Amino acid sequence: MLPQTQSWLQSAAAAPDARDDYSRPAAAEPVVGNYFVAAYPPFSAWTEAQVPALHDALGRHPTSVPLGVYVHLPFCHHKCDYCYYLSYIGQPAAVINRYLDTVMREAALYAAQPAVKERPVAFGYFGGGTPSLLSVAQLSRLMTGLRAAFRWDAAEEITFECAPRSVTRELLAALRESGVTRVSMGVQSFDDGLLALNGRVHRAADVRRAYVLIAAAGFAQVNLDLMCGLLGETDAHWHATLQQVLELQPDAVTLYQTEIPRNTRLAREFEAGMLPTPPPSWEVKRARLDAGRRAFEEEGYTATSAYNLVRDPARQPFRYQDLLWRGADMLGLGVASFGYVGGVHYQNQTKLEAYEAALAGGALPLQRAFPLTPGDQLIREFILQLKLGRVDLAPLHARFGVDPLERFAAPLKAFADDGWLTWNERAVELTRAGLLRVDRLLPAFYDARFQTIRYS
């Protein structure tokens, strides 16, 4: 039943074409720092002085682009060593309840804005933190408040992140009742030693227990997140994890390469020389990622991006990703949350006290923003769609009046010469080797004013 993933791991390390693909770039790749590109321009270009641009965008009449809603639920039992998302550990119910009330107040403020009012929600995403830490009563209150603010009935997809230990049958029933269609569970590895070494609180048995409950609950899509290149991981660890996930046969999997952002425990310990073992190299991580993708493809999964593979793309798309990367608006609710409305990026206050204080005073809790020019929007959509593996050029040419092949001629030629991509008059497509390292390629397409600034 299972593909021979071990042979792929060996061939990825030994075959001449694979070795050439992974080693060709001359520039050294940093051990510490962001790898995954989530936004353009880089976050460090966003400033408080540009916040009025978001107010201007919110005051305009709504557009025809889809609208999404992201809700950040920043509460955890424990912070993973590689995690850089804002989270608060071990908070009492009173703190969480107050936070949920504040998020609902924020939603009501957005719902009154001309650019948002009466627009249907096309997709929703509840991330964290650990959203599944909410009690059934807390979840019900939050969903009731959000539905009072926004038109959710026509949403194509609503995703809710879960952690294995906090999954209960009662919570899953409440999620189904509230309209959640897609559950995403962070597994990362099936090796208990690796999970402990990287600061994860769950163990493999927790994943199996939770997955049985989730699969039985009847969601339209169940996704499992995996990470290759965890601290201490070997090829054998990764092979064993792939085998066990393939036995579960989830609707979708997301395969990430472990990054070590600067504001993490893992980065601090690496820079202090305190890690018990060196992190796997990027060459090793790409080889393992390739082996994982091949394992799922052999089992009939289809790759829909640099990270995602699904059993049935027509029936189980990932609308949050597909729509956002093609120019959809998205309201970011919650402390430190990111949003994008009318061509303006923004981030909320990153301290809980400041976030709650702003909304208590009747103001949106904005910390920084960046209004994109049409040229910036072209770059943003081009590079994000590259992460899908293919960029159809005609829609971008029609929207922005610029031929992407001319605009990006230099990096396209360089990467084609390196074997990372191909193009014709219809589309740019990444090769398999290019897709494995896509986030390393994207900065070459940035405007010159953002080429040398830090990412966040």
Residue, then its C-alpha position, 0 to 999 in steps of 0.5 A: m500500500l505504501p510507496q517506497t519513500q525510503s528509496w526516494l530519500q536515498s535517490a534524492a541524496a544520491a542521484p546526480d540531477a537531485r544533487d545538482d538541483y540542491s547545491r547549485p546556488a552559490a550564495a550561502e543560505p542563512v540558518v537563522g531568519n525567515y524563509f517563508v514569504a507571506a507578504y510583499p513588500p516585506f513587513s519592515a516597510w510597513t509603518e505607523a505613518q501609513v495607517p491613514a491609507l487603510h482608513d481611506a481604503l475602508g471609506r471607499h465603496p466595496t470592490s468585486v474582489p472576494l472578502g476573507v476574514y482571519v481571526h487570530l486566537p493567541f492562546c497556547h498551553h506551551k510555545c514551540d521552540y521554532c514558533y514566532y507567532l504571538s501567543y500567550i501561555g496558560q491564560p485564565a478563562a476570564v482573559i480569553n473571554r475578554y479577548l473574544d469580546t474585543v474581537m467581536r467589537e473589532a468585527a462590528l467596527y469593520a462591518a460598518q465601514p463602506a468597503v466592508k458593509e454588506r459584503p459576503v465572506a468568501f473564506g474564513y480562517f481561525g489561526g493561532g496560537t491554538p484555536s482549539l483551546l476554546s471551550v464550546a461555550q467560548l466558540s459559540r459566543l465568538m461565532t455568534g458575534l462574527r455572524a452578527a457582524f458579517r455575512w457568513d452564509a455563502a462562505e466557500e470555506i472556513t478553516f479552523e486550526c486544531a492541536p492534537r491534545s485539545v481536540t474533543r468530540e464536543l468541540l468538533a461538533a460545535l465547529r460543524e454546527s458553526g459552519v467550519t468546513r476545513v480542519s487543519m491539525g498541526v502534526q509536524s512529526f510522528d516521532d515523540g523524541l523529535l516532538a519533545l526536542n522541538g518543544r511540541v506538547h503533543r505526542a504521536a498517540d495524541v495525533r492518532r486519537a484526535y484524527v479518529l475524532i476529526a475524521a468521524a466528524g464529517f468535515a469537508q476537508v481535513n488537513l495535516d501539517l508536517m515539518c521536515g528539518l526539525l531539530g534532530e531529525t534524520d531521514a529515517h524519522w522523516h520516512a517513518t512520519l510519511q508512512q504513518v500519515l499515508e496510513l491515515q489518508p487525510d484529505a490534504v497535507t501541508l509540508y513545510q521546511t522548518e525555518i528558524p526565525r530570529n525571535t524564537r527560542l530555537a534561534r536564541e539557542f543556536e546563536a548561543g551555541m546551546l543546541p544539542t545538534p546542528p539544524p539540518s541544512w537547507e539541502v537536506k530539508r529540500a531533499r526530504l521535502d521532495a521525498g515527501r511530495r513524491a510519496f504523496e503524489e505516488e498515492g494519488y495526491t496532487a500538488t496544488s502549491a509549494y506546500n500543499l497536496v490534496r487527494d481531490p483538487a476539484r472537490q477540496p481546494f484551499r480557498y484561503q490560499d488561492l483567493l488571497w494570493r490572487g488579490a482578495d481582500m482579507l480582514g485581520l481580526g485579533v492582536a497582531s493580526f495581518g490584513y489586506v484591504g483595497g490594496v493596503h496591507y496592515q497589522n494590528q497592535t502587537k501587545l494585548e493591552a494596546y489592542e484592547a485599549a484601542l477598541a475600548g476607545g472605539a478605534l481600530p487597533l492598527q499599528r502599521a500599514f503599507p499602501l501598494t501602488p499598482g506596480d507593487q500589487l503586480i509584484r505581490e500577486f506575481i510572487l505569491q502565485l509563483k508559490l502555486g507553481r504556475v502564474d497565468l500571465a493574461p489576468l495580470h496583464a489585463r489587470f495592471g496593463v503591464d506584461p509580466l514577462e517584460r517587467f520580470a525579464a532579468p530574474l526570469k532569464a536568470f532562473a530559467d538558466d539555473g533550471w528553476l522555471t520555464w515560461n512562454e507567452r501564457a504562463v510562468e511555471l516552476t520546475r520541480a527543483g524551483l518549487l522546492r526552493v520557491d521562497r528563496l527565489l521570490p526576493a529577486f522579483y522585488d522592486a529595487r527599494f525593497q531588495t536589501i531591507r530586512y523581512s520583518 
